[in-house]
Amino acid sequence: MSDPDQKDLYAVLGARPSDSLQQLRLRYQQLVLKYHPDRLGGGSSSESGVKKFLEVDAAWKILSDQTSRRHYDMKRREQELKQDWTVDSTVYLQDMTWDSDECEYTYCCRCGGRFSVSKEEVEQQHAESILGDDEVHKATESGVLVCCDTCSLTIFVTLNENIQMSK
């Protein structure tokens, strides 16, 4: 989702992000039956059908794997957060709770919901801040925007250079 022209993979399958793997599989199977090149006749409509089939297959390959789906969902969330939303609070990563079962840092929201950021997301942002050439960029952007899973509040999780990340 980092490319603005990239299609929403859930929309390609006619699904929603909240759909289970079984629901996604059902949508994928329905679309494969409809657009598979063996089921299409020759002609210009088959070319668009093959293109649609390849698009559906590519979406399924990403969304069917738990790790790649989670990464894709994080990219989608990052794109949504790049909108001009206000940041309600700034939280230091070391003030968040490490959840070893989910491999993510969590923080309670005032609404009762929670903010969560994965270890991979933190490590990626940390690596980007170290590799960045612009010192001002490093100082101001060394963090991650995170939305509450229940309400519309957003926090900025700052990354401290000296932090020891949980394993």
N, C-alpha and C positions, 0 to 999 in steps of 0.2 A: 504493500500500500504506500510505499514511499514515492512511487511515481503517480502523479495526479491522474494520468490517463489510464492507469491500471484498473481493471474492472473489479468490482466487489465479488469475491469468490462465492459468497453465500447467495448473492443475487444470480450468479451464473447457474447455480443449482436450484434456484427458486426456493431457497431455504432462509432461515433466520439464524443469527449467531447463537441463540438459545436452544436450537434444535439438538437433539441427541445424535450420537453417531449412527444409531439405527435409522433415525429419520433422514439423516443425510444420505445414508446408503440407499434407502428407498427412492429418494429423489434422483440420485445418481443412476440407479438401475433403470428407472423410468425414462430418463433422458438418453441413456445409452441405447435402449431399445428403439427409441424414436429416431436418433441421429446416427446410428452406427453405419459406416460406409457399405457394409454388406446388405443392409436393408434398404438403402437408397438406390434408385435407378441412376443412369447416366444423366448428364446435362448440367446446366448452370445451378439448378437447385441442389444437386448433389455436392457441388463445390462448397456452397454455403453450409450445407449439412455437415460435411467433413470438418469444416472450420469450427462449427458449433460443437461437434463431437470432441475435437481436440481441446477446445476450451473447457468443456465439461470434465474431460478426463484429467486435465491439468489441475482444475479446481479440486477434484476428488483426491488426487494424489497429495495435495497439501492438507486438506481438511480431514482426511481419513487417518492421518498420523497424529497422535496426541501431541507430540513435541512440535511438529511443524504447524499444527493448528494453533497451539498456544502462542508460538512466535508470531504467526499471522495476526492473531487477535490483539497481541501487544502492539504490532505495527498499526493496526486499525485504530486502536485506542490512542496511540501517539498522534496520529493524523487528526483525530477528533479534538485532542487536547491542544493542538496548535492553533485552534481558533482563538479569538480574542476573549477568552473567559477569564474572569478574575480569579486570582489565587487567594484562597481564604486564610491560609496559614503556611508557615514554613516549618518543616520538621527535620531534625537531624536524623540521619540513618541510624546512628547509635541509640536513638530514643525509641526506635521501632522494635517490635518483638520478632525474633527469628522463629519461624514455624518450620521445623525440620521435616515434617511429614509432607508439606506442600512445597518445600524449598523456596520460601518467599518470606519477605519481611512484611509485617502487618502493623497497623496502627488503628486504634479505635476512633471512630467519628463521634461527634456529639449527638448524632441522630440515632446511634446504636449500631450503625453499619460499620464497615471497616474499609480502610485503604490497604491495598496490597501491591507490592512490587516484587517481581521475581529476582532471584539471585543473578540470572543471566542478564536481565535488564540493567541491574546495578553495575555488574562487571563491564558490560558493553559501554555504558555511559562513563564509567571510570576510565576505561581504556581510551575512549575518544577524548576525554578531557586531558589526559596525559599526552596524547599524540598531537593535540591541537597546537598550532603555531602561534596563535594570537593569545597573548597573556591576558588581555581583557576578557576575551571569550572564555578562557579557562576559569577566571575568577567569578564571572557572572553566570555561567551556564553549567556549572558542575553540579548537576542534579537532574531529577526526574519529576515531571508533573504526574500526579496520580489522582484519579477520581474516586469518590466514595462509591461502594457497590450498591448503596441504597438511595442516597440523596444526590443532589447536584453540587455538593461542595468539592473543591479541588485543593490539594495541598502540593507544595513544592518540597520534595525530599532532597535535602542537600547532602552531598557526598563529601566527607572529610578525607583529605589526602592520607591521613595517618590511620584510618580505620582498618581494622583487621576483619575481613569478610568471613562470615561463617561458612563452613564447608559441609 
